[in-house]
Amino acid sequence: MDFEPYRGELVTYCYRMLGSFHEAEDMVQETMLRAWKARERYDATRASVRTWLYRIATNACLTALEGRARRPLPSGLGAPSEDPGAPLTPALDIPWLQPFPDARCDTEVRADLRLALVAAMQVLPPRQRAVLVLREVLEFSAAEVSEQLGTTVPAVNSALQRARAALADAGVGGAADVDEPDDPGVRAVVRRYARAFEAADVPGLVRLLTDDAVLEMPPVPLWYRGSRDYGLFMDRVFRMRGSGWATTPLTANGQPAFAAYAPEPDGGLGLHTLQVLTVAGGRIARNTVFADPRVFGAFGLPPRISSRISPADSRRAR
């Protein structure tokens, strides 16, 4: 019995449930192990291998989530800061939501994996979260989900209605609210933003933002709303670190992203952040900036590059 063809989609499912790519990979490995041990008891007349694996993965995720705090982004914890000079103190006690490295899994990544939606889903009780993903994203029937969760069809339908209502209350819109990352206009906006970032051109960055653009930086719990405060904070960053940055394009959560490399005293460039962008209406509406080394590792980013070659060239040479 071959379970490997399902690994990629199971990782994305467990990521939606857990909010951590590393934990999702571990959970899928646990799912595969449990399935292998139980293979003699698998009954093909009751469920397909895929449905059976999702039942095992769901139960493993629900067990892992018992008594655990949700994984938030800074914007989910309180009001935006109005002080661009506030101390940048990491809150390492908070299990922050992590981005999903698209290139690591051979699976279709759609708008339903975008960061804002995954963050909102973390607020849902785990069983509601499972019902929402299994029904809305993976399109299992209510009967299949009731079997996977060991409950009834009416209970599944009720949980789905509550989950939908909670996401609506959180203001999480559909895919139409976000521009597609492979749209030529989106790629052009992201390229202009990256060039302005490399040049430490704050006015150039601000011109590409929506009026209420959000900037957040886990594990620092601060976040800012509005192009003015966004620009003031970026001015602070560039005054601290100088100009001459480099970026390399990526995708994360089905969104455009880039790794930012900051100039260092020896003339090289050191990995500074991974930045995941949300583009809406032809402008940058949100930038979620990750500085966690574990995130860098998940994306396979080199910690240093030469200032004489691009980060993309550096990665190809590895």
Phi, psi and omega in degrees: 000121186258116180263346188301325180301343183261358187300312184301311182291329177292324177297316179295323177296310181295328176297316179299324180286320191257336180076012181222125179294319181297315179294325179297316178298317179297320182293323178292322176298319177296321178299314180298320179295315179297319180296318180297318180292331184260010188299330180292336182265358181293132181244105184293343180282344183261329182198153174289164177302318181299312179298320180296317179296321178294327176296315179297314180297320180297313179298322179294318179294317181297322177295318181295330184275353181299122177071013184259142176290149179290160176263109182259174160254160181305324182293348178266005185248350182169191184285156178292152177283148176248012182240099180296346180259013182297149179301139181265072184264116180295144172257086187282351178277351181265130177280087188292149171298139179250154177282163181253120180281102185306321186290346184278343184233133178275075181210155180290128177249121185241183182298338182286000176255002185296153189303315184299321180289316179297321177297317179294323180295333180294340179284336181291147169304146187306320181290323174297319179301315180297315180299315181301312182291315182295322182276310190277322185268309185269349173062035168289152177286161178300324179294319179295319180293321178298323177292319181295325183263356181065042182223196183254162177298314177301323179294322177296314180297321178295316180296322179294318178297318180294321180294316178300317181296320180295319179293323177296319178296329179282354178076025179271114182275183180274186183297335182293342181282347186237134179288142182290138185295334180269004175293133181303324179294321178295315180299322180293317179297316181295320177298317179295321179296315181297320178296318178295323178295314180300326181271003184054039183266089183296313177302323178295321176296312185298324179297339182266000184265152166287162182298326182251033181303144181251136174235122178223155195216062178300137016270008173283126185283355178290151168208158184231146176235134177106142184296330181295305182293326175303310181295320179297320179292318180295325175299320177298316180300314184287330174294327180284320189249352177083189179254186180082033177284168172225151178227155173228131185287145178216179165228147179214134181055032182069019181239154175295145181208167171207152172270134180253130179246125184264147177295142179240159185303330182278003179096350177274189180230130181251143180299124185252306184206161166249125187242122182252121189255143170247123181251128178220130180063028179079013178223163178282118181261337181203142174228113176258115190253118182255135179235018182276123179304330178294326176293315178303317181297321180297329181268358178065036185273132176293139183289335180219150173224162175280144177290349183271349178229159180284156175301324180297317177297321180298319181290322179294332183282348185289000000 
